Amino acid sequence: MTAEFTPRERRELLAFVRKVIAGEFSNAEQPAAPAIPQLAVERACFVTLHDCSGGLRGCIGNIEAFEPLGENLRRNALNAAFSDPRFPPLEPDELGETLIELSILTPPRPIEDPTAFLIGVDGIILRQGSRGAVFLPQVALEQGWDQRTTLEYLSRKAGLPANGWQQPGTVFQTFRAEVFGE
């Protein structure tokens, strides 16, 4: 995916997200989003937090756009820091050691063949009835998974057996993301 944000804009977005989280600790007024035109457009994003050793500390986002990107970054930053059910809320003394990563998503598009995605390039969404799961493009690459392993973990994440991705009625979508972090 071609970079949509300049290096300066990326730094501004990361600083904005950090200020949003820090503001919750001091009950400060939430900061205004940077003056970047793309923040006014409805877009979806994920905010990922890593601890000082690189481990996951929180990751919340959405696949479908429903609000301007600036507001979506704010919402997902707060949810990643304080409402990810896998982790306790971030504590003030952790913020300085926490690294922020942003993933700005393209709209999802359907694919017929579940193996028609590129590791490290495409994010993938699996849906089967009321079950669903998603992996951001960087997940399979970071884990060292091939396509089949990615699809098996995606199935398990959706609460299906490892071969759930091969079952009739399973649908897939892919998306791309501009990913950058501190």
Residue frames as a rotation matrix with the C-alpha (Angstrom) as fourth column:
MET 1
0.583 0.813 0.000 0.00
0.813 -0.583 0.000 0.00
0.000 0.000 -1.000 0.00
THR 2
-0.179 -0.605 0.776 1.32
0.541 -0.719 -0.436 3.42
0.822 0.342 0.456 -0.92
ALA 3
-0.609 -0.109 -0.786 1.91
0.771 -0.314 -0.554 5.69
-0.186 -0.943 0.275 2.06
GLU 4
0.272 0.807 0.524 -0.96
0.772 -0.508 0.381 8.11
0.574 0.301 -0.762 2.51
PHE 5
0.984 0.055 -0.169 0.60
0.160 -0.689 0.707 10.01
-0.077 -0.723 -0.687 5.40
THR 6
0.425 -0.879 0.217 3.90
-0.251 -0.344 -0.905 11.86
0.870 0.331 -0.367 5.30
PRO 7
-0.266 -0.597 -0.757 6.54
0.649 0.470 -0.598 11.14
0.713 -0.650 0.262 7.96
ARG 8
-0.928 -0.046 0.370 5.58
-0.187 -0.801 -0.569 14.41
0.322 -0.597 0.735 9.70
GLU 9
-0.037 0.994 0.105 1.86
-0.819 -0.091 0.567 13.49
0.573 -0.065 0.817 9.66
ARG 10
0.274 0.066 -0.959 2.66
0.229 0.964 0.132 10.04
0.934 -0.256 0.249 11.04
ARG 11
-0.729 -0.597 -0.335 4.56
0.493 -0.119 -0.862 11.64
0.475 -0.793 0.381 13.95
GLU 12
-0.738 0.516 0.434 1.65
-0.604 -0.792 -0.086 14.02
0.299 -0.326 0.897 14.57
LEU 13
0.256 0.877 -0.407 -0.86
-0.540 0.479 0.692 11.14
0.802 0.042 0.596 14.60
LEU 14
0.007 -0.335 -0.942 1.24
0.576 0.772 -0.270 9.09
0.818 -0.540 0.198 17.02
ALA 15
-0.936 -0.349 0.044 1.68
0.187 -0.600 -0.778 12.14
0.298 -0.720 0.627 19.30
PHE 16
-0.367 0.890 0.270 -2.07
-0.761 -0.454 0.463 12.80
0.535 -0.036 0.844 19.14
VAL 17
0.397 0.517 -0.758 -2.91
-0.052 0.838 0.544 9.24
0.916 -0.177 0.360 20.20
ARG 18
-0.415 -0.624 -0.662 -0.37
0.685 0.265 -0.679 9.42
0.599 -0.736 0.317 23.04
LYS 19
-0.932 0.092 0.352 -1.91
-0.246 -0.871 -0.426 12.73
0.267 -0.483 0.834 24.24
VAL 20
0.032 0.993 -0.117 -5.40
-0.612 0.112 0.783 11.23
0.790 0.047 0.611 24.10
ILE 21
0.310 0.029 -0.950 -4.33
0.465 0.867 0.178 8.37
0.829 -0.498 0.255 26.39
ALA 22
-0.701 -0.657 -0.278 -2.30
0.582 -0.301 -0.755 10.63
0.413 -0.691 0.594 28.70
GLY 23
-0.641 0.510 0.573 -5.27
-0.466 -0.852 0.238 12.99
0.610 -0.115 0.784 29.01
GLU 24
0.369 0.800 -0.474 -7.31
-0.075 0.534 0.842 10.23
0.926 -0.275 0.257 30.64
PHE 25
-0.058 -0.478 -0.876 -4.82
0.858 0.425 -0.288 10.01
0.510 -0.769 0.386 33.50
SER 26
-0.889 -0.369 -0.270 -4.94
0.455 -0.772 -0.443 13.74
-0.045 -0.517 0.855 34.25
ASN 27
0.056 0.994 -0.092 -8.60
0.856 -0.095 -0.508 14.34
-0.514 -0.051 -0.856 33.41
ALA 28
-0.659 -0.363 -0.659 -7.33
-0.014 -0.870 0.493 16.95
-0.752 0.334 0.568 30.96
GLU 29
0.437 0.763 -0.476 -9.44
-0.504 -0.230 -0.832 18.18
-0.745 0.604 0.284 28.09
GLN 30
0.395 -0.263 0.880 -9.00
0.602 0.798 -0.032 15.88
-0.694 0.543 0.474 25.14
PRO 31
-0.508 -0.681 -0.528 -6.57
0.003 -0.615 0.789 17.27
-0.862 0.399 0.314 22.54
ALA 32
0.544 0.596 -0.591 -7.77
-0.576 -0.247 -0.779 18.42
-0.610 0.764 0.209 19.15
ALA 33
0.573 -0.317 0.755 -6.88
0.605 0.786 -0.129 16.16
-0.553 0.530 0.643 16.26
PRO 34
-0.497 -0.815 -0.298 -4.03
0.305 -0.486 0.819 17.40
-0.812 0.316 0.490 14.06
ALA 35
0.325 0.567 -0.757 -4.95
-0.492 -0.582 -0.647 19.49
-0.808 0.583 0.090 11.04
ILE 36
-0.857 -0.500 0.124 -4.56
-0.205 0.552 0.808 16.65
-0.473 0.667 -0.575 8.55
PRO 37
-0.400 0.777 -0.486 -7.29
-0.915 -0.314 0.251 16.55
0.042 0.546 0.837 5.86
GLN 38
-0.488 0.189 -0.852 -7.61
-0.220 0.918 0.329 12.73
0.845 0.349 -0.407 5.87
LEU 39
-0.974 0.086 -0.209 -8.77
0.226 0.318 -0.921 12.84
-0.013 -0.944 -0.329 9.51
ALA 40
-0.521 0.832 -0.189 -12.11
-0.674 -0.537 -0.508 14.31
-0.524 -0.137 0.840 8.42
VAL 41
-0.227 0.385 -0.895 -12.86
-0.799 0.451 0.396 11.35
0.556 0.805 0.205 6.12
GLU 42
0.633 0.481 0.607 -14.74
-0.729 0.635 0.257 8.29
-0.262 -0.605 0.752 7.43
ARG 43
0.009 -0.694 -0.720 -12.08
-0.574 0.586 -0.572 5.59
0.819 0.419 -0.393 7.83
ALA 44
0.971 0.222 -0.093 -11.46
-0.075 0.645 0.760 2.58
0.229 -0.731 0.643 10.01
CYS 45
0.049 -0.992 0.117 -8.32
-0.620 -0.122 -0.775 2.02
0.783 -0.035 -0.621 12.07
PHE 46
0.726 -0.001 -0.687 -6.72
0.502 0.684 0.530 -0.05
0.470 -0.730 0.497 14.80
VAL 47
0.356 -0.664 0.658 -4.61
-0.781 -0.598 -0.182 1.23
0.514 -0.449 -0.731 17.67
THR 48
0.669 -0.252 -0.699 -2.12
0.375 0.927 0.025 -1.30
0.642 -0.279 0.714 19.00
LEU 49
0.603 -0.491 0.629 -0.14
-0.774 -0.551 0.313 -0.86
0.193 -0.675 -0.712 22.20
HIS 50
0.471 -0.559 -0.682 3.07
0.275 0.828 -0.489 -2.77
0.838 0.043 0.544 22.91
ASP 51
0.963 -0.228 -0.142 4.88
0.097 -0.197 0.976 -3.02
-0.251 -0.954 -0.168 26.23
CYS 52
0.503 -0.828 -0.249 8.59
-0.783 -0.558 0.276 -2.21
-0.367 0.056 -0.928 26.53
SER 53
-0.373 -0.653 0.659 9.55
-0.263 0.755 0.600 -5.79
-0.890 0.050 -0.453 25.62
GLY 54
-0.832 0.064 -0.551 7.45
-0.554 -0.035 0.832 -5.69
0.034 0.997 0.065 22.45
GLY 55
-0.826 0.563 0.018 4.58
0.550 0.813 -0.190 -7.76
-0.121 -0.147 -0.982 23.83
LEU 56
-0.351 0.806 0.476 0.99
0.309 -0.380 0.872 -6.90
0.884 0.453 -0.116 23.05
ARG 57
-0.941 0.030 -0.336 -0.57
0.312 -0.300 -0.901 -4.60
-0.128 -0.953 0.273 25.67
GLY 58
-0.074 0.966 -0.249 -3.81
0.137 -0.237 -0.962 -3.70
-0.988 -0.106 -0.114 23.91
CYS 59
-0.988 -0.154 0.000 -5.28
0.022 -0.142 0.990 -3.64
-0.152 0.978 0.144 20.43
ILE 60
-0.098 0.995 0.004 -8.70
0.523 0.055 -0.851 -2.30
-0.847 -0.081 -0.526 19.52
GLY 61
-0.856 -0.104 -0.506 -10.12
-0.321 -0.660 0.679 -1.15
-0.405 0.744 0.532 16.24
ASN 62
0.240 0.934 0.266 -12.84
-0.089 0.294 -0.952 -1.63
-0.967 0.205 0.153 13.72
ILE 63
-0.516 -0.380 0.767 -12.97
0.614 0.460 0.641 -2.89
-0.597 0.802 -0.004 10.17
GLU 64
0.039 0.645 0.763 -15.84
0.941 -0.281 0.190 -0.82
0.337 0.711 -0.617 8.84
ALA 65
-0.924 -0.342 0.173 -15.68
0.295 -0.923 -0.247 2.99
0.244 -0.177 0.953 8.81
PHE 66
0.068 0.989 -0.130 -18.48
0.926 -0.014 0.376 4.78
0.370 -0.146 -0.917 10.66
GLU 67
0.851 0.127 -0.510 -16.94
0.351 -0.859 0.373 8.08
-0.391 -0.496 -0.775 11.78
PRO 68
0.792 -0.610 0.009 -14.16
-0.435 -0.575 -0.693 10.48
0.428 0.545 -0.720 10.76
LEU 69
0.355 -0.739 -0.573 -10.69
0.399 0.674 -0.622 8.98
0.845 -0.007 0.534 11.13
GLY 70
-0.489 -0.562 0.667 -9.67
-0.326 -0.592 -0.737 11.53
0.809 -0.578 0.105 13.78
GLU 71
0.138 0.639 0.757 -12.53
-0.981 -0.014 0.191 10.43
0.133 -0.769 0.625 16.04
ASN 72
0.875 0.167 -0.454 -11.91
-0.189 0.982 -0.004 6.77
0.445 0.089 0.891 15.26
LEU 73
-0.107 -0.976 -0.191 -8.27
0.173 0.171 -0.970 7.13
0.979 -0.136 0.150 16.32
ARG 74
-0.473 -0.014 0.881 -9.38
-0.745 -0.527 -0.409 8.79
0.470 -0.849 0.239 19.56
ARG 75
0.540 0.797 0.269 -12.00
-0.832 0.458 0.313 6.11
0.126 -0.393 0.911 20.31
ASN 76
0.799 -0.233 -0.554 -9.70
0.077 0.954 -0.291 3.20
0.596 0.190 0.780 19.54
ALA 77
-0.307 -0.921 0.241 -6.78
-0.148 -0.204 -0.968 4.71
0.940 -0.332 -0.073 21.48
LEU 78
-0.272 0.277 0.922 -8.89
-0.945 -0.256 -0.202 4.93
0.180 -0.926 0.331 24.63
ASN 79
0.778 0.627 0.035 -10.36
-0.626 0.769 0.129 1.48
0.054 -0.122 0.991 24.12
ALA 80
0.455 -0.692 -0.561 -6.95
0.093 0.663 -0.743 -0.12
0.886 0.286 0.366 23.46
ALA 81
-0.528 -0.739 0.418 -5.54
-0.291 -0.305 -0.907 1.49
0.798 -0.601 -0.054 26.61
PHE 82
-0.729 0.251 0.637 -8.45
-0.683 -0.193 -0.705 0.99
-0.053 -0.949 0.312 28.97
SER 83
0.165 0.948 0.273 -11.01
-0.840 0.280 -0.464 -1.47
-0.516 -0.153 0.843 27.57
ASP 84
-0.146 -0.238 -0.960 -9.23
-0.711 0.701 -0.065 -4.34
0.688 0.673 -0.272 25.84
PRO 85
0.733 0.577 0.360 -10.77
-0.651 0.441 0.618 -7.30
0.197 -0.687 0.699 27.72
ARG 86
0.670 -0.540 -0.510 -7.53
0.346 0.834 -0.429 -9.28
0.657 0.111 0.745 27.42
PHE 87
-0.428 -0.902 -0.054 -5.57
0.597 -0.237 -0.766 -6.84
0.679 -0.360 0.640 29.59
PRO 88
0.131 0.404 -0.905 -6.05
0.909 -0.414 -0.054 -4.71
-0.396 -0.816 -0.422 32.70
PRO 89
0.944 0.229 0.239 -6.43
0.307 -0.875 -0.374 -0.98
0.123 0.426 -0.896 32.04
LEU 90
0.080 -0.951 0.300 -3.17
0.583 -0.199 -0.788 0.81
0.808 0.238 0.539 31.34
GLU 91
0.573 0.003 -0.820 -1.67
0.773 -0.333 0.539 2.45
-0.271 -0.943 -0.193 34.43
PRO 92
0.980 -0.149 -0.129 -0.10
-0.175 -0.960 -0.219 5.94
-0.091 0.238 -0.967 34.36
ASP 93
0.260 -0.959 0.112 3.41
-0.584 -0.063 0.809 4.60
-0.769 -0.276 -0.577 35.04
GLU 94
0.060 -0.194 0.979 3.15
0.528 0.839 0.134 2.24
-0.847 0.509 0.153 32.03
LEU 95
0.889 0.458 0.011 2.47
0.235 -0.437 -0.868 4.91
-0.393 0.774 -0.496 29.41
GLY 96
0.492 -0.771 -0.403 6.09
-0.765 -0.605 0.223 6.05
-0.416 0.199 -0.888 29.12
GLU 97
-0.542 -0.697 0.470 7.15
-0.437 0.711 0.550 2.46
-0.717 0.093 -0.690 28.37
THR 98
0.172 0.722 0.670 4.29
0.388 0.576 -0.720 1.79
-0.905 0.384 -0.182 25.95
LEU 99
-0.872 -0.440 -0.213 4.84
-0.064 -0.330 0.942 1.93
-0.485 0.835 0.259 22.21
ILE 100
0.144 0.974 -0.174 1.96
-0.211 -0.142 -0.967 2.92
-0.967 0.176 0.185 19.94
GLU 101
-0.915 -0.297 0.271 1.28
0.182 0.296 0.938 1.47
-0.359 0.908 -0.217 16.50
LEU 102
-0.074 0.903 -0.424 -1.46
-0.497 -0.402 -0.769 2.69
-0.865 0.153 0.478 14.16
SER 103
-0.799 -0.030 0.600 -3.07
0.458 0.615 0.641 0.77
-0.388 0.788 -0.478 11.31
ILE 104
-0.296 0.685 -0.666 -5.18
-0.579 -0.683 -0.445 2.88
-0.760 0.254 0.599 8.94
LEU 105
-0.437 0.170 0.883 -7.37
0.356 0.934 -0.004 0.53
-0.826 0.313 -0.469 6.90
THR 106
-0.867 0.318 -0.384 -8.73
-0.476 -0.298 0.828 0.50
0.148 0.900 0.409 3.37
PRO 107
0.136 0.964 0.229 -12.34
-0.959 0.186 -0.214 -0.65
-0.249 -0.190 0.950 2.97
PRO 108
-0.416 -0.253 0.874 -12.65
-0.199 0.963 0.184 -4.46
-0.887 -0.097 -0.451 2.97
ARG 109
-0.065 0.392 -0.917 -13.30
-0.998 -0.002 0.070 -6.24
0.026 0.920 0.392 -0.30
PRO 110
0.661 0.393 0.639 -14.66
-0.471 0.880 -0.054 -9.78
-0.583 -0.265 0.768 -0.77
ILE 111
-0.447 -0.730 -0.516 -12.47
-0.894 0.348 0.283 -12.58
-0.028 0.588 -0.808 -2.07
GLU 112
0.582 0.687 -0.435 -13.70
-0.729 0.678 0.094 -15.91
0.360 0.263 0.895 -3.42
ASP 113
0.435 -0.550 -0.713 -10.55
0.288 0.835 -0.469 -17.92
0.853 -0.001 0.522 -2.72
PRO 114
0.999 0.007 -0.044 -9.46
0.044 -0.292 0.955 -17.82
-0.006 -0.956 -0.292 0.95
THR 115
0.292 -0.956 -0.003 -5.85
0.755 0.229 0.615 -18.24
-0.587 -0.182 0.789 -0.14
ALA 116
0.233 -0.146 0.961 -6.02
0.818 -0.506 -0.275 -15.11
0.527 0.850 0.002 -2.33
PHE 117
0.991 -0.031 0.129 -4.32
-0.092 -0.859 0.503 -12.89
0.095 -0.510 -0.855 0.21
LEU 118
0.286 -0.958 0.005 -0.70
0.145 0.039 -0.989 -11.89
0.947 0.284 0.150 0.60
ILE 119
0.510 -0.209 -0.835 1.06
0.857 0.208 0.471 -12.45
0.075 -0.956 0.285 3.92
GLY 120
-0.332 -0.686 -0.648 2.26
0.777 -0.588 0.224 -9.13
-0.535 -0.429 0.728 5.32
VAL 121
-0.977 0.032 0.209 0.28
0.119 -0.732 0.671 -7.14
0.175 0.681 0.711 2.76
ASP 122
-0.256 0.964 0.064 -3.40
-0.279 -0.137 0.950 -8.03
0.925 0.226 0.304 3.21
GLY 123
-0.730 0.278 0.625 -5.42
-0.606 0.160 -0.779 -8.21
-0.316 -0.947 0.052 6.36
ILE 124
-0.724 0.482 -0.493 -8.01
-0.063 0.666 0.743 -10.97
0.687 0.569 -0.452 6.31
ILE 125
-0.457 0.718 0.525 -11.53
-0.855 -0.193 -0.481 -11.25
-0.244 -0.669 0.702 7.67
LEU 126
-0.888 0.271 -0.371 -13.37
0.128 0.922 0.366 -14.56
0.441 0.278 -0.854 8.10
ARG 127
-0.454 0.812 0.366 -17.13
-0.864 -0.301 -0.404 -14.74
-0.218 -0.500 0.838 8.68
GLN 128
-0.792 0.326 -0.515 -19.22
0.082 0.894 0.440 -17.85
0.604 0.306 -0.735 9.20
GLY 129
0.152 0.919 -0.365 -22.76
0.782 0.114 0.613 -17.22
0.605 -0.378 -0.701 10.37
SER 130
0.942 0.256 0.219 -22.56
0.064 -0.773 0.632 -15.15
0.331 -0.581 -0.744 13.57
ARG 131
0.575 -0.802 -0.162 -18.86
0.496 0.184 0.848 -15.91
-0.651 -0.568 0.504 14.04
GLY 132
0.861 -0.347 0.371 -16.04
0.196 -0.447 -0.873 -13.84
0.469 0.825 -0.316 12.71
ALA 133
0.506 -0.779 -0.370 -12.41
0.504 -0.080 0.860 -12.92
-0.700 -0.622 0.352 13.18
VAL 134
0.949 -0.263 0.171 -9.81
-0.018 -0.590 -0.808 -10.62
0.314 0.764 -0.564 11.69
PHE 135
0.298 -0.923 -0.245 -6.05
0.778 0.085 0.623 -10.39
-0.554 -0.376 0.743 11.49
LEU 136
0.727 -0.201 -0.657 -4.27
-0.364 -0.924 -0.121 -7.18
-0.583 0.327 -0.744 10.55
PRO 137
0.856 -0.371 -0.359 -1.75
-0.272 0.266 -0.925 -7.53
0.439 0.890 0.127 7.69
GLN 138
0.002 -0.969 0.245 1.24
-0.802 -0.148 -0.578 -7.54
0.597 -0.195 -0.778 10.02
VAL 139
0.439 0.221 0.871 0.02
-0.834 0.460 0.304 -10.36
-0.333 -0.860 0.386 12.31
ALA 140
0.988 -0.037 0.148 0.86
0.083 0.945 -0.318 -13.35
-0.128 0.326 0.937 10.12
LEU 141
0.496 -0.856 0.146 4.23
-0.022 -0.181 -0.983 -11.85
0.868 0.485 -0.109 9.22
GLU 142
0.041 -0.459 0.888 5.10
-0.908 -0.388 -0.158 -11.15
0.417 -0.799 -0.433 12.88
GLN 143
0.494 0.248 0.833 4.09
-0.684 0.702 0.197 -14.70
-0.536 -0.667 0.517 13.85
GLY 144
-0.608 -0.779 -0.152 5.94
-0.685 0.417 0.597 -16.34
-0.402 0.467 -0.787 10.96
TRP 145
-0.027 0.708 0.706 2.76
0.026 0.706 -0.708 -17.98
-0.999 0.000 -0.037 9.65
ASP 146
-0.988 -0.089 0.123 2.13
0.116 0.075 0.990 -19.15
-0.098 0.993 -0.064 6.11
GLN 147
-0.566 0.824 -0.022 -1.32
-0.660 -0.437 0.610 -18.83
0.494 0.360 0.792 4.52
ARG 148
-0.013 0.595 -0.804 -2.69
0.124 0.799 0.589 -22.13
0.992 -0.092 -0.085 5.78
THR 149
-0.520 -0.244 -0.819 -1.50
0.813 0.155 -0.562 -21.50
0.264 -0.957 0.117 9.36
THR 150
-0.979 0.201 0.037 -2.97
-0.204 -0.960 -0.194 -18.00
-0.004 -0.197 0.980 9.24
LEU 151
-0.293 0.929 -0.227 -6.34
-0.591 0.010 0.806 -19.37
0.751 0.370 0.546 8.14
GLU 152
-0.086 0.212 -0.974 -6.25
0.540 0.831 0.133 -22.04
0.838 -0.514 -0.186 10.88
TYR 153
-0.779 -0.240 -0.579 -5.53
0.624 -0.380 -0.683 -19.45
-0.056 -0.893 0.446 13.58
LEU 154
-0.842 0.537 0.062 -8.16
-0.496 -0.813 0.304 -17.16
0.214 0.225 0.951 12.11
SER 155
-0.093 0.812 -0.576 -10.69
-0.120 0.565 0.816 -20.00
0.988 0.146 0.045 12.32
ARG 156
-0.259 -0.068 -0.963 -9.78
0.848 0.461 -0.261 -20.68
0.462 -0.885 -0.061 15.95
LYS 157
-0.984 -0.115 -0.137 -10.01
0.165 -0.879 -0.447 -16.98
-0.069 -0.462 0.884 16.77
ALA 158
-0.524 0.851 -0.040 -13.57
-0.672 -0.385 0.633 -17.06
0.523 0.359 0.773 15.39
GLY 159
-0.251 0.407 0.878 -14.38
-0.803 0.418 -0.424 -19.99
-0.540 -0.812 0.222 17.71
LEU 160
0.751 0.445 -0.488 -14.33
-0.655 0.594 -0.467 -22.55
0.082 0.670 0.738 14.91
PRO 161
0.686 -0.585 0.433 -12.23
0.358 0.789 0.499 -25.67
-0.634 -0.187 0.751 14.47
ALA 162
-0.215 -0.900 -0.378 -8.88
-0.031 -0.381 0.924 -25.15
-0.976 0.210 0.055 12.76
ASN 163
-0.843 -0.080 0.532 -10.35
0.496 0.267 0.826 -26.24
-0.209 0.960 -0.185 9.43
GLY 164
0.027 0.925 -0.378 -13.34
0.557 -0.328 -0.763 -23.89
-0.830 -0.190 -0.524 9.80
TRP 165
-0.242 -0.196 -0.950 -12.01
-0.499 -0.815 0.295 -21.78
-0.832 0.546 0.099 6.97
GLN 166
-0.965 -0.165 -0.202 -12.69
-0.259 0.500 0.826 -24.70
-0.035 0.850 -0.526 4.60
GLN 167
-0.575 0.803 0.156 -16.33
0.556 0.523 -0.646 -25.17
-0.600 -0.284 -0.747 5.63
PRO 168
-0.415 0.515 0.750 -19.16
0.756 -0.263 0.599 -24.21
0.506 0.815 -0.280 3.28
GLY 169
0.637 0.767 0.076 -20.70
0.638 -0.579 0.507 -20.81
0.433 -0.275 -0.858 3.98
THR 170
0.241 -0.641 -0.729 -17.45
0.672 -0.432 0.602 -19.27
-0.701 -0.635 0.326 5.18
VAL 171
0.797 0.050 0.602 -16.82
0.510 -0.591 -0.625 -15.91
0.325 0.805 -0.496 3.53
PHE 172
0.017 -0.908 -0.418 -13.66
0.903 -0.165 0.396 -13.86
-0.429 -0.384 0.818 3.37
GLN 173
0.955 0.086 0.283 -12.65
0.205 -0.883 -0.423 -10.27
0.213 0.462 -0.861 2.83
THR 174
-0.009 -0.978 -0.210 -9.27
1.000 -0.007 -0.011 -8.63
0.009 -0.210 0.978 2.64
PHE 175
0.984 0.164 0.066 -8.06
0.164 -0.986 0.017 -5.11
0.068 -0.006 -0.998 3.28
ARG 176
0.033 -0.993 0.116 -4.78
0.688 -0.062 -0.724 -3.25
0.725 0.104 0.680 3.33
ALA 177
0.881 0.208 -0.426 -3.41
0.466 -0.546 0.697 -0.99
-0.087 -0.812 -0.577 6.01
GLU 178
0.221 -0.818 0.531 -0.88
-0.076 -0.557 -0.827 1.75
0.972 0.143 -0.185 6.33
VAL 179
0.830 0.010 -0.557 0.93
0.509 0.395 0.765 0.66
0.228 -0.919 0.323 9.49
PHE 180
-0.049 -0.870 0.490 3.34
0.089 -0.493 -0.866 2.87
0.995 0.001 0.101 11.42
GLY 181
0.813 0.300 -0.498 4.46
0.480 0.139 0.866 3.21
0.330 -0.944 -0.031 14.99
GLU 182
0.806 -0.523 0.277 6.88
-0.591 -0.702 0.397 4.66
-0.013 -0.484 -0.875 17.45
